Amino acid sequence: MTTLLIHHATCIATFDHADPALGRELHDASLFVRNNLIEWIGAAADLPPALAAADETIDARGHLVVPGLVNTHHHMYQSLTRAIPAVQNAELFGWLRGLYPLWTGLTPEMVRVSTQVSMAELLMSGCTTSSDHLYLYPGGVRLEDSIEGAQAIGMRFVATRGSMSVGQSAGGLPPDSVVEREDTILKDSQRLIETWHDARPGAMLQIALAPCSPFSVSTALMKESAALARSFKGQGVRLHTHLAENDHDLAYSREKFNRTPAQYAQDLGWLGEDVWHAHCVRLDDDGISLFAASRTGVAHCPCSNMRLASGIAPVRRLLDAGVPVGLGVDGSASNDGAHLLAEARQALLLARVGRAMQPPEVRGGTSFFGCDLGPAEMTARDALHLATRGGARVLGRSDIGHLTPGMCADFALFDLRTLGFAGGAVHDPVASLLLCASAQATHTVVNGRVVVRQGQLTTVDLGPLLERHNRLARELAQAVT
């Protein structure tokens, strides 16, 4: 049994309410952890004396404490192909065609190392839970390569068994060299669920099934993957894919299936509380209604959507309709970063400019002076809610995403006395986390374990890891040149 006390925090933002504006924000507050759960939270002056002698006490004066951020969509292997010159200015389909040849050279070591590098960046931005969508398995790569990386670094993980089965010769986008047989995919999917999926509260590892996209897998594989996941009744095996990412994605769906992406998902049985889709930039009103009625989740990826010029997802309309929405950094080669706090800031800013770009008849609300309410489209607390409680809901987790007794001990501390917060945190420490800077966490705690301490990882030696990662990145690029 171990105990941890976070003592005298300047502010603890609990996000313990479904409405971002109503979550408790405690000042000069403390938080007590026993093993992997929060046992007590409240004003420091009210701390029970029996809890004062913890195994470890972190003096949180001058710090903001927030729930651990939750990343709902990523491709961690792509950290090896950041900023590749040939695709820096490409849209989605051209970007994929340019990178597929490089990714065919992936090795198990590359997947393990890139997973740890991506998770290190996430953890140091205050993220404690992440999903990852690995849909390429060349050269002996297995999902276990990602899983082993996550276990070593100490991150809570939803490992999705991605897949591609329709290559260019069959009318798909990926080259035939990177697709798999569908019976192989389904057999491996079942093996992974039976071996690794943990359905218990507080699980550190869960498995989801994630055929890559409508333009890289067959209708049959989508349906059979859903049936397989749902055959594990009561185990919370979820489904994930890309959907309605840009105009080309939309056109492909209409040409191939004579359906919008949301209608196609409905035909496949890919709507429901056990499903979340990445991007959803091109969801129309009918699609939003289908998602809302079925409580299908959305991973909003603003940086990637901007980088690939895919568009601006209708996040406020999704939220107002009741659709679960979380944030995703997406692939490190389409975002070129994995800083989830920066992603939340971008979500905040993009929602505001996106509203301002809409015609008045679409924007709707006006202020007392008849002006558009663009800046109110998303508040800082709204964006942080997406990054915490929203992401937890998208991943089907009720044990993470906010801070209250009984929840998993996942949280991050940020030093409000640093340069980026100057003149901001004194007025509003919570909003300043996004409005003033994309800060680095001083401490990140996952499942009661301090994995970032004073801005440094405690579980892996970052210097040698980065050297190894950069060597592998060069080898991967050179293999096709």
Helices and strands as residue ranges (DSSP letters): E 3-13, G 20-22, E 25-34, E 37-43, G 44-46, G 49-51, E 56-59, E 63-67, E 69-71, E 74-75, G 76-81, G 85-87, H 92-103, H 108-124, E 127-134, H 143-153, E 156-163, G 168-170, G 176-178, H 182-196, E 205-211, H 219-231, E 238-243, H 247-257, H 261-268, E 275-279, H 285-294, E 297-300, H 302-307, H 315-321, E 325-327, E 330-331, H 332-335, H 340-357, H 360-363, G 374-377, H 380-385, I 386-390, H 391-394, E 411-415, G 419-421, H 429-435, E 443-446, E 449-453, E 456-457, H 462-478
